[in-house]
Amino acid sequence: MKKIHLLLLKAFIRPFIVTFLIVMFVLLMLFLFKYIDDLIGKGFEWYVIAELMMYASATNVAMALPLSVLLSSIMTYGSLGENYELVAIKSAGISLRRAMYPMFIVVAILAVSAFVFSDYMLPVANLKYYSLLYDARKQKSAKLLQEGVFSSSFPGYSIRVLKKGDDGQTLKDIMIYSKAPKTGNMDVTLAKEGTMFRTPGDKFLVVKLRNGVRYAEDAGDNGYNRRQRLIRFRFKETEVKLDLSEFKFKRTNEEDFRSAFVMMNIKQLRNYQDSTKRIIDSSESRNFSTLMPYIKFYAIPKKSDSVKNYIRYNKKNILAGMKTTEQISAVSAAQSEIRSIQDMMKSRNEGFKETGKNIRRSVVEYQKKFTLSVACLVLFLIGAPLGAIIRKGGLGLPVVVSVIFFLLYHIISTIGEKGVKDGAWNPIVGMWIAIFVLTPIGMFLSYKAATDSALFDLESYKRFFNKLLRRKAAV
């Protein structure tokens, strides 16, 4: 390997690692901002949050890797152009294509690694991430009794505490609604003050009430009216034991999430598509055999002793020659058969629509595993010549330009993906349309950079328009 190639590799790897970590950090912050209300205040251990963030970072690689390749390539070649190192490289007889050669190999290795990651590691990360996120969002808040709010976290109880002490255990003005599961009676307990504490092992929350009254309604002796008798019970001190088993973090079986397409690799997606298509084909043959009994054919010999008068078939009016009562009976029977067929096929049609949607979703996930790798190559094809043209390094103009091109790629790919899921676009066209659009742009920029075109030089555009205005003035 030539020294110039080693220099370019060193100049590319450092900004690539930095930009990749920065993008991953930003995406992770977006994840935290989105689910902060579902994670804070539920009593999770630190390692649960750390595990969830690790899996969330793995799922963000599909977005972070192409953006990092684009941004780092613009920064690398922009810095080389700004420091006139590209000029020195070209003066040594090395063209821009040869200077991009080692970088292209590195990006190709990254693309292959991205494909392996998306096929083997990403399905496992998605399974861990979505199952853990589901359990975390389902977990009840660890803030058991908040001030001035009715809490229904405990089964069969609704509790309101008007004010809490500084220690968090002293309670003031307590109201407890308790409902018996069998009789449905509603009991109300009011207390001026109380304290709460947890039993060993955090199995129960005990609320000790002082100076209160309890109201209860029951059916009385007759049993007809559930609210016939009112019982009032005053107390100096009593306690209520509340079950805390619902507040313990429980994990759902991960096997329940494996049917989602984001948790499947290429082999599993292909097997699903093949098996589902076979089911559709067999269902279509069963539909034909199901409809045949509703279609009746009658064959009568031309000469028959039992039939004396034949009615000639009329194409314009198939009921011609029949009596009015016979026509009404025939039409009613036909309508009944049609309604039966419609009712039977309606449910089957809904099943076919849902199966078609699932097939399209599986195709989307199947194509994503390839588009991620190709996107890295295409965005590098845009970023490297673009950096050589703008000749600006650092995190200023390269960040703006890279974000614009990445948003263009992301918006086009999102529109294509939605079109495939809705069935409006062909899967190949919809999933690869962003690649089809950006590849010519990358080739055009590579040509301009190789020919030292001043594509973003404002002075050249000013000179062009000044010449154009002079010509118009002379005319």
C-alpha positions in Angstrom: 0.0 0.0 0.0 1.3 3.4 -0.9 1.9 6.0 1.7 -0.7 8.3 0.1 -3.3 5.6 0.5 -2.4 5.1 4.2 -2.7 8.8 4.7 -6.2 8.9 3.2 -7.3 5.9 5.3 -6.0 7.6 8.5 -7.8 10.8 7.5 -11.1 9.0 7.0 -11.2 6.5 9.9 -10.9 9.1 12.6 -13.8 11.4 11.5 -15.9 8.3 10.7 -15.6 7.0 14.2 -16.3 10.4 15.7 -19.3 11.1 13.5 -20.7 7.6 14.0 -20.5 8.1 17.8 -22.1 11.5 17.6 -25.0 10.3 15.4 -25.6 7.4 17.7 -25.6 9.7 20.7 -28.1 12.0 19.0 -30.4 9.1 18.0 -30.2 7.7 21.5 -31.2 11.1 23.0 -34.2 11.1 20.6 -35.1 7.7 21.9 -34.9 8.9 25.5 -37.0 12.0 24.8 -39.6 9.9 23.1 -40.0 7.3 25.9 -38.9 9.3 28.9 -42.4 9.3 30.4 -42.5 5.5 30.1 -39.1 4.9 31.9 -38.9 7.5 34.6 -40.5 6.9 38.0 -41.2 3.2 37.6 -38.4 1.9 39.9 -36.3 0.2 37.3 -32.8 -0.9 38.2 -30.0 0.9 36.4 -29.0 -2.2 34.4 -32.5 -2.4 32.9 -32.2 1.1 31.5 -28.7 0.4 30.3 -29.8 -2.8 28.6 -32.7 -1.0 26.9 -30.4 1.8 25.7 -27.9 -0.7 24.3 -30.5 -2.5 22.3 -31.9 0.8 21.1 -28.4 1.8 19.9 -28.2 -1.4 17.9 -31.5 -0.7 16.2 -30.3 2.8 15.3 -27.3 1.5 13.3 -29.4 1.3 10.1 -29.8 5.1 10.2 -26.5 6.1 11.8 -24.1 4.2 9.5 -25.1 5.7 6.1 -25.2 9.2 7.6 -21.7 8.7 9.2 -20.3 7.5 5.9 -21.6 10.5 4.1 -20.5 13.0 6.7 -17.1 11.6 7.3 -16.3 11.3 3.6 -17.3 15.0 3.0 -15.2 16.0 6.0 -12.2 14.0 4.9 -12.0 15.2 1.3 -13.2 18.7 2.2 -10.3 19.0 4.7 -7.8 17.6 2.1 -9.1 20.2 -0.4 -9.0 23.0 2.1 -5.4 22.3 3.0 -4.5 21.9 -0.7 -3.4 18.3 -0.1 -5.6 17.2 -3.0 -3.7 19.6 -5.2 -0.5 18.0 -4.1 -1.9 14.5 -4.7 -3.0 15.4 -8.2 0.3 17.1 -9.0 2.0 13.8 -8.1 0.1 12.1 -10.9 -2.6 10.5 -8.8 -6.1 11.1 -10.0 -9.1 11.6 -7.7 -10.4 8.1 -8.6 -7.2 6.5 -7.5 -7.3 8.6 -4.3 -10.8 7.3 -3.6 -9.8 3.7 -4.3 -8.6 2.7 -0.7 -11.5 4.6 0.8 -14.0 2.8 -1.4 -12.5 -0.6 -0.3 -13.0 0.4 3.4 -16.6 1.5 2.7 -17.3 -1.8 0.8 -16.0 -3.7 3.9 -18.4 -1.5 6.0 -21.2 -2.3 3.6 -20.6 -6.1 3.9 -20.4 -5.8 7.6 -23.7 -3.8 7.6 -25.3 -6.6 5.7 -24.0 -9.3 8.1 -25.2 -7.1 11.0 -28.7 -6.6 9.6 -29.1 -10.3 8.8 -27.7 -11.9 12.0 -27.4 -9.4 14.8 -30.2 -6.9 14.1 -33.1 -9.4 14.4 -31.8 -10.5 17.8 -31.4 -6.8 18.9 -34.9 -6.0 17.7 -36.3 -8.9 19.6 -34.6 -7.9 22.8 -35.4 -4.2 22.3 -39.1 -4.4 21.5 -39.8 -7.1 24.2 -38.0 -5.1 26.9 -39.6 -1.8 25.8 -43.1 -3.5 25.8 -42.5 -4.6 29.4 -41.1 -1.3 30.5 -44.1 0.7 29.1 -46.5 -1.8 30.7 -44.9 -1.4 34.1 -46.8 0.6 36.6 -45.3 3.8 38.1 -43.4 3.3 41.3 -44.9 6.6 42.7 -47.5 4.8 44.6 -49.5 7.6 46.2 -49.1 11.1 44.7 -50.5 14.2 46.2 -54.0 15.3 45.1 -54.4 12.5 42.6 -56.6 9.4 42.7 -54.4 6.4 42.3 -56.0 3.2 40.8 -52.8 1.3 40.7 -53.9 -1.2 43.3 -56.6 -3.6 42.1 -60.0 -3.0 43.8 -58.9 0.4 45.3 -58.9 4.0 44.4 -56.8 6.1 46.8 -56.3 9.9 47.1 -53.8 11.6 49.5 -54.3 15.3 49.7 -50.8 16.0 51.1 -47.6 14.0 52.0 -45.0 14.8 54.6 -41.4 15.6 53.9 -40.3 12.1 54.7 -42.7 10.7 52.0 -44.4 8.3 54.5 -46.6 10.7 56.4 -50.0 11.1 54.8 -52.7 13.8 55.3 -56.5 13.8 54.4 -56.7 10.3 53.0 -59.7 9.0 51.0 -59.9 5.3 50.0 -62.6 3.7 47.8 -62.7 -0.1 48.0 -64.9 -2.3 45.9 -65.7 -5.9 46.8 -65.0 -8.1 43.8 -68.1 -10.3 44.3 -70.9 -8.1 45.8 -69.8 -4.9 44.1 -70.3 -2.9 47.3 -68.5 0.4 47.4 -66.8 1.3 50.7 -65.4 4.7 51.5 -62.8 5.3 54.1 -61.8 8.8 55.2 -58.9 9.5 57.6 -57.3 12.7 58.7 -53.7 11.3 58.8 -51.8 8.1 58.4 -48.4 6.6 57.5 -47.3 4.0 55.0 -44.5 1.5 54.8 -43.5 -1.6 52.9 -43.3 -5.1 54.3 -40.1 -7.1 54.0 -39.5 -8.3 50.5 -41.8 -5.5 49.1 -44.8 -7.8 49.0 -47.3 -5.4 50.5 -47.8 -1.7 51.2 -49.3 -1.2 54.6 -51.2 2.1 55.2 -52.0 2.9 58.8 -54.9 5.2 59.2 -55.8 7.3 62.3 -58.8 9.4 63.3 -61.1 8.4 60.5 -64.5 7.0 59.5 -65.6 4.2 57.2 -68.8 4.1 55.2 -70.1 0.8 53.8 -73.3 -0.1 51.9 -74.8 -3.6 51.7 -78.0 -5.2 50.6 -79.5 -5.5 54.1 -81.6 -8.4 55.3 -83.9 -8.7 52.2 -81.0 -8.8 49.8 -82.9 -7.1 46.9 -81.4 -3.6 47.0 -77.6 -3.6 47.2 -77.6 -0.1 48.8 -80.4 -0.7 51.3 -78.2 -0.5 54.5 -75.5 2.1 55.3 -72.9 1.3 57.9 -70.8 4.0 59.5 -67.7 2.9 61.5 -65.5 5.4 63.3 -62.0 4.4 64.3 -58.9 5.7 66.1 -56.5 3.6 64.2 -56.7 0.9 61.5 -54.7 -0.3 58.6 -55.1 -1.3 54.9 -52.8 -3.8 53.3 -52.2 -3.3 49.5 -50.6 -5.9 47.3 -47.4 -4.8 45.5 -47.0 -7.8 43.2 -48.3 -5.7 40.2 -45.4 -3.2 40.7 -42.7 -5.8 40.2 -41.0 -5.8 36.9 -42.0 -8.9 34.9 -40.6 -10.0 31.6 -42.8 -11.3 28.8 -41.8 -14.5 27.0 -39.7 -13.3 24.0 -41.1 -16.1 21.9 -44.4 -14.1 21.7 -42.6 -11.4 19.6 -40.7 -13.7 17.1 -43.6 -13.5 14.6 -42.8 -9.9 13.8 -40.8 -9.4 10.6 -38.2 -7.1 12.1 -37.1 -10.1 14.2 -36.5 -12.4 11.2 -33.4 -12.9 9.1 -33.3 -13.5 5.3 -33.9 -17.2 5.5 -36.9 -16.8 7.8 -38.4 -14.1 5.7 -38.0 -16.2 2.5 -39.6 -19.2 4.2 -42.5 -17.1 5.4 -43.1 -15.7 1.9 -43.0 -19.2 0.3 -45.2 -20.8 2.8 -47.7 -18.0 2.7 -47.9 -18.0 -1.1 -48.6 -21.8 -1.0 -51.4 -21.2 1.5 -52.9 -18.5 -0.8 -52.7 -20.9 -3.8 -54.4 -23.7 -1.9 -57.1 -21.2 -0.6 -57.9 -20.1 -4.2 -58.4 -23.8 -5.2 -60.6 -24.3 -2.2 -62.6 -21.2 -3.1 -63.4 -22.7 -6.5 -64.6 -25.9 -5.0 -66.6 -24.0 -2.5 -68.4 -21.9 -5.1 -69.2 -24.8 -7.5 -72.2 -26.2 -5.4 -73.9 -22.8 -5.7 -73.7 -22.9 -9.5 -76.2 -25.4 -10.7 -76.2 -27.0 -14.2 -79.2 -28.9 -15.5 -78.9 -31.2 -18.6 -82.2 -32.3 -20.2 -82.3 -34.6 -23.2 -83.7 -33.0 -26.4 -86.3 -35.7 -26.7 -87.9 -36.7 -23.5 -91.3 -38.3 -22.8 -91.6 -36.5 -19.5 -91.3 -33.1 -20.9 -93.9 -32.2 -23.5 -93.4 -28.5 -24.0 -89.9 -27.0 -24.4 -89.2 -23.3 -23.9 -86.6 -21.9 -26.3 -83.7 -20.1 -24.6 -83.8 -16.4 -25.1 -80.5 -14.6 -24.6 -82.1 -11.2 -24.0 -84.5 -12.4 -21.4 -83.7 -15.7 -19.7 -87.0 -15.7 -17.9 -89.1 -15.5 -21.1 -91.7 -18.1 -21.3 -92.1 -18.6 -17.6 -95.1 -17.7 -15.5 -95.0 -14.7 -13.2 -94.9 -16.8 -10.1 -92.1 -18.9 -11.6 -90.1 -15.8 -12.4 -90.5 -14.4 -8.9 -89.5 -17.8 -7.4 -86.4 -18.0 -9.7 -85.3 -14.5 -9.0 -85.7 -14.9 -5.2 -83.7 -18.2 -5.3 -80.9 -16.5 -7.3 -80.8 -13.6 -4.9 -80.6 -15.9 -1.9 -77.7 -17.8 -3.6 -75.9 -14.6 -4.3 -76.2 -13.3 -0.7 -74.8 -16.6 0.6 -71.8 -16.4 -1.8 -71.2 -12.7 -0.8 -71.3 -13.5 2.9 -69.0 -16.4 2.5 -66.5 -14.7 0.3 -66.4 -11.4 2.3 -64.6 -13.0 5.3 -62.3 -14.8 2.9 -61.5 -11.6 1.1 -60.6 -9.8 4.3 -58.3 -12.7 5.1 -56.6 -12.4 1.7 -56.1 -8.6 2.2 -54.4 -9.1 5.6 -52.2 -11.9 4.2 -51.2 -9.6 1.3 -50.3 -6.8 3.7 -48.1 -9.3 5.7 -46.4 -10.4 2.6 -45.6 -6.9 1.6 -44.2 -6.1 5.1 -42.0 -9.1 4.9 -40.7 -8.0 1.5 -39.9 -4.6 2.9 -37.8 -6.1 5.7 -36.2 -8.5 3.2 -35.1 -5.6 0.9 -34.0 -3.4 3.8 -31.1 -5.8 4.6 -29.7 -5.1 1.1 -30.5 -1.4 0.7 -28.6 -0.6 3.9 -25.3 -1.9 2.4 -25.8 -0.3 -1.0 -26.8 3.0 0.7 -23.4 3.2 2.3 -21.7 2.9 -1.1 -24.0 5.4 -2.8 -23.6 8.0 0.0 -19.9 7.6 -0.1 -20.0 8.1 -3.9 -21.8 11.4 -3.2 -19.8 12.5 -0.1 -16.2 12.0 -1.4 -16.5 14.1 -4.6 -18.7 16.6 -2.8 -16.0 17.2 -0.2 -13.4 17.6 -2.9 -15.6 20.2 -4.7 -16.7 22.3 -1.7 -13.1 22.1 -0.1 -14.3 22.7 3.4 -13.5 20.5 6.4 -14.7 20.4 10.0 -18.3 20.3 11.2 -19.6 23.4 9.5 -20.6 23.3 5.9 -20.1 19.5 5.5 -22.7 18.9 8.2 -25.2 21.0 6.4 -24.6 19.4 3.0 -24.6 15.9 4.4 -27.8 16.5 6.3 -29.5 17.7 3.2 -28.5 14.7 1.1 -29.3 12.3 3.9 -32.8 13.8 4.4 -33.3 13.5 0.6 -32.3 9.8 0.9 -34.4 9.2 4.0 -37.6 10.9 2.7 -37.5 9.2 -0.7 -36.9 5.8 0.9 -39.7 6.4 3.4 -42.1 7.3 0.7 -41.1 4.2 -1.3 -41.5 2.0 1.7 -45.0 3.3 2.5 -46.0 2.8 -1.1 -44.8 -0.9 -1.0 -46.7 -1.5 2.3 -49.9 0.0 0.8 -49.5 -2.1 -2.3 -49.3 0.9 -4.6 -45.7 0.4 -5.7 -43.7 -2.6 -6.9 -41.5 -3.9 -4.0 -38.2 -3.5 -6.0 -39.0 0.0 -7.2 -40.3 1.2 -3.9 -37.5 -0.1 -1.8 -34.7 0.9 -4.2 -36.0 4.2 -5.5 -33.7 6.2 -3.2 -30.7 4.3 -4.6 -31.9 4.8 -8.1 -32.3 8.6 -7.6 -29.0 9.2 -5.7 -26.7 7.0 -7.8 -26.8 9.4 -10.9 -26.2 12.3 -8.5 -23.1 10.6 -7.1 -21.8 9.8 -10.6 -22.4 13.4 -11.7 -20.5 14.7 -8.7 -17.7 12.3 -9.2 -17.3 13.5 -12.8 -17.3 17.1 -11.7 -14.7 16.5 -9.0 -12.5 14.6 -11.4 -12.6 17.5 -13.9 -11.9 20.1 -11.2 -15.3 21.7 -11.8 -16.1 24.8 -9.7 -19.6 23.6 -9.0 -20.1 25.5 -5.7 -17.8 28.5 -6.5 -20.0 31.6 -6.3 -17.5 33.7 -8.2 -17.9 31.6 -11.3 -21.7 32.0 -11.2 -21.3 35.8 -10.7 -19.0 36.0 -13.7 -21.5 33.9 -15.8 -24.4 36.1 -14.9 -22.4 39.3 -15.5 -21.4 38.1 -19.0 -25.1 37.3 -19.6 -26.3 40.7 -18.5 -23.6 42.5 -20.6 -24.7 40.6 -23.7 -28.4 41.6 -23.1 -27.3 45.2 -22.6 -25.3 45.2 -25.8 -28.3 43.8 -27.8 
